[in-house]
Amino acid sequence: MSSPPSDQQVVSPTSTSRPFGDCWGCRLLSGGGLLLSGGYVFHAARRVMRQGGPTSMGTVAQIVFAAGLASWGIVLITDPVGKATRKA
């Protein structure tokens, strides 16, 4: 492998960079995908319980995982970190 030429800058991500920045479409698409996948996982867990299956720890774990996916999607869409700027 060769090293990059000296006239190019190598940019490293910092801890303050946001994954999607100000791209509304990117946040909406990925957040909506997370919301839909959380709904799908929740629906699969509810289908097992509706069919009369026992509520096992696996079903509870599925519901908790679905809630986590959905909340992650909501956080990604609303972007609370990007809106929390200090005004001096």
N, C-alpha and C positions, 0 to 999 in steps of 0.2 A: 504494500500500500504506500502511496506517496502522500506527503504532507501537502496541505493546501497552499496555493501560492501566497506570497507575502502581501499582495495588494487586496486580498479578500479578508473581510472581518469574520471571525468566528463568534457567533452570538450564543451565549449560554443562557438557559432559562433561569430566571431569578425566582425567589420565593414569593414575590409580590405579583407575579404575572398570573392572570386568570386564564383558564384553558380556552375559553371562547371569546374573550375580550368583549367587544361591543357588537358582535355579530348576532343580531336578533334572530335571524333565520336558523343559524346553527344551534342556538340555545333552544328555540322552539322545536326544532326537529328532534334533537337528541332528548330533550326533556319529555316531549310527547311520546317518543319511543319507550322511554323508561316508564312513563305512566301506563301506556298500553301493555307493556310486559308485566308490570305489577298487577294490572287487572286480569291478565291471562293466568298468572300463577294463582291469584286469589280464586278465580273461577274454577280452576282445576281442583283446588282444595275443597271448595264448597260442593263441587259435583260429587266428590267421594262421600262427604257427609250427608248429602241429600239422598244418595242411594242406600243409606242405612248402614254405611260402614262405620266402624268405631272411630272415635276421635282419638287418634294416637298422637304421640309426640312428633311424629313426622308431619302430620297434618297441621299441627300447631306451628311447627317450624316453617312450613310453607306459607302460612298466613302471615307470620312475622316477617318473613323474607319479602312477601308481596307488599307489605306495608312499608318496608325499607326502600324497595324499588320505587314505589309511588312517591314517597316523601323526597327521595333523591331527585326525582323528576321535577317535583314542584320547586325544590330549591334551585335546581338548574335553570328553570324557566324564570323565576322571580329574581334571581341574582342579587341576594341581599348584601353580599360583600361589596359589589360594585357600586351600590347605592349608598353605602355607609361612609361617606366622605366627611371629614371634619372641616368645619368652617371656622376659621380663626377670626 
